[in-house]
Amino acid sequence: MKKGENNIKMIIKKKITNLENMLHDCKSLLNIKELENLDTTDIKDFSGIFYGCSSLIEINGLQNLNVSNEKYFNSLFFGCSSLLSIKVLQN
């Protein structure tokens, strides 16, 4: 992220297997959205993805999240003191 940016749009074009600490300590990140096409089928580690994202308010676009193969979710939202909404967890 560049200084002054507070939103992120992810474009991942190849298959990934590990998201551990992906956005660790992105303290200015406010929103995560448009992740509907994120293929998480082969991901086994979600640990600490949002760890320390203290300004993160909302996460959208994870309606198709497949966590059937995932084993690790340690500290996934640790330090997310501003988080108000995670739409995917409502279902």
Buried (B, 14 or more C-beta within 10 A) or exposed (E): EEEEEBEBEEEEEEEEEEBBBBBBEBEBBBBBBBBEEBEBEEBBBBBBBBBBBBBBBBBBBBEEBEEEEBEBEEBBBBBBEEBEEBEBEEE
